[in-house]
């Protein structure tokens, strides 16, 4: 096997990459490291000629290219005529973490995040609109408990109706993400799916049979699925790396806000007309319960999410399109899209210089991504290319665990679970409390997700999720109607929400949106969200039968056990991704899973020894991702295929020995 040597120009050629695929990190992290001035000039001229960007931008493209190679390129004397203008120096100062504020971003970037947040709130509201409504429509449709006794068939039908959107997401909706994004772009996909969400919410309010509601909710999945996959990608592709997690996690935070709105709508509309009075007793005929006097309350609950998606659709086209999506179109032969990508970046950054730097770097990093393509079907490449497979497995893991931890049992059924304990009215109010906590405790994650990290948040919160699910399960063993039962169940559910919201809540969509290379990102995100919605469907459709067969104690104990299993899955299968550019993530996911797992075990041993046993001399293991200088040292020590990541009991040296 050929070795990967450094060329005269000081960079790795495509032949080097082909000879040593493990070292493709050198191309994907920064393809310009060590490149001589003459070679950079050649690349810049080739880029300008290829993109056909207007002449007035040529100088700023050249300056941006040198900044892409070295952030300090203009920190000292230069041999060419390129100089930074005062406003460009100020823009760079503002983005420098030492001299500026990372949250100092253009207003249009925050407007973009605001639009995405509206889409997320729609998602959450869609989920919990059914929570309070099912206390009423299940009897109107004849699928509620009769004379205080439930049947397996009725329980299954209630679960099927509740789970209908997520069934659609899993089998159809999410798989429409890639073709919709390819044809309509990120903004167009958001626009269309918001309209679908609004229309189907209205349709739910005009149903008179359980299967009518099932069909309307199934069609709702056509709005939920592609939107849930597209919005996190859109955010991730537009925001800078140092705040990407904090802004992209707005998806989950505002989903939690929408969940809270769904609970609040249930409380507000509960008493509309005669819906919750003795006139509309649950044991009356279905004809009476479907009358306007008795059914307007739950119909308004189901229709209430219709307004937010219309607002999001109304202004999404005032925002810039994703520059990475535009680059993808440009690389398909549509040269005009290069300038569109540049103009989009100009709106999303403080200066044209920063936009030019990011455009030049994106373009050449995408060349690096081409090196890992193997001219096969993209679905095959998701599994056959090591880097893609590891990112996909990690994404599927966090998406699966978000559902199997049992959180959406509370989103869908908390009112039904709590009504026997507290009564219908108090059950709705207690559910609203769960939703408020879910939103409030998602707020700290805006900061912690980019400082404490995605993986660390999951590892630190999962033990608490397991404990509080178990506490909830034990609460249902206490005597019915007792204050101790009420207190223990509410304590378990509320504290579960407190620890879920800053960890497992925001991380999965952020993680999945950022982990995949651009050329398979739509497909990978579709698969990740399809996994999430499939298990969301299973959770929603099986809980009533679980409840019927095993009781609440058995059901919540089952979810507690999965929280324990989930902690180990995260430990071994989910690498950290905080503060890496979307392209630098390629280096992280080139770490072999065995190597990462061995490091994870040593890291746990270190944490136990250092923090629990107080052994201050314990040595922390380092998961080493070679930098350019370290890679040079490794070449003298290791065969090329072992240049990947070594677990060492030492600090990485700053300079060569």
C-alpha angles and dihedrals in degrees: 000000000000118000124234108244129180112253128225090263090058100244140092118266125214088255089058091051092049090050094049112024092177088069097056085109087081089062097038100046097050120340093193101058110132093000114149123241093250093053092047090053089053092051092047093051091046090050093050092048093048097046096041090212113175117278093244089068098049096093094049090047089055092049091045091051093055090047089052088056095045128004088211095050092120097037093098142020117314131205094217131063097256114121133168120244119231092253090052091051089051092050091052090047091054093054095044107103090216097054105020144040119264090214091058096105134144114281091239089063090057090045088055091050089047091056091048089049090056089053090050092049088053088054093053094044090051089055098052101033086088094050097083096023093064090063085070111024094051088067093041090055093044096244099107128100112290119219089349092304125108129206128214091240095053091044089051093050092050089051092047093052092048092046097046098102092050092049088055091047092052100045102031120353100064092045089060089063096086098048092042092050092045093053104030104026125227095298095045092051091051090048095052096043092049090055090050091050092052095047095048092048088058091046091055090059093060100053125120103177131051091242091051088058090045091056094046091049091045089057088048086067089066086066098038099048104054091035093053090052098041104045096059090047092049091051094044092051094050106043127075117259096247093062099024095106094046094050098037090051086063082087092069095034092055091040084059088049090053090048088054091050090053091055091046091050088053091055094044098048097038095095099040109140109325097327097122100028134100088261087071099040112173092240095061123104121287090243090060094044091051093053118110092251092056102032106040091088097060092037090057090048091055094044096044097093092061098094103058096058090052090056091049092048091049096062108023092098091057087069127081118263118246107280091213091054090049090051090052090055090046091054088056090067101275097122095180089068091071090068090043088055090050093050090048091053090047089060092047097047133054095243143020088243092063090044091051092048093051093044093051092046094045091051095052095040087056086055085057091052089055088063092067094050113104099194092254134121110297092234089055090048091056087067104025098052109075096218093050094045094052092049091047094048091049091048094047089048095056092042092051093047093050088065103034092054084074102240096134092054084072092043093053104029110021092110091049091046095047099039093079088049100042108010127255098287096044089042091058091047092048089050089052088054089055090052093049092051090047090057099040095051092048089066097077090057090071085074104027098049091068097035107034092030139232098268095044092051090055096045093049097047103040097076088056092049090055093047096049094045087053090047090053090049091052091049091065089058091067121092114289113257095017121134090230091058092049092047096047095046093048092044092052094046095044096046090046087058091048092057097035096055101063095039125024090020102065103020105072099060093041091048096046094045094053104036104071128077114251097250092061098024096105092047094044093048090047090054092046094049091043087055091050094049093044091056089041086056092048091049093050096043097044102043096077089051091045088050091048094047105033105016126233092295094059093044097051091042088056092054091047090056091052090053088059092049090046093059091061093044090055092045094056106027108034118074122197116262106175121137095003122126114245089255096045088060086076088072092052094050092049087073107108113246092235090054092049092047092051090050091048092055091049090047091055090049090051093049091051093047097042104036104025103031095032097231099156094185094063112128116233114224116237123218097211122209104186117242119206094270094044091048088058090054091047091054089065091050109034140044111256096256090056093056090101121095125323125195107227136179092223141073117263108257117240094218138024116275 
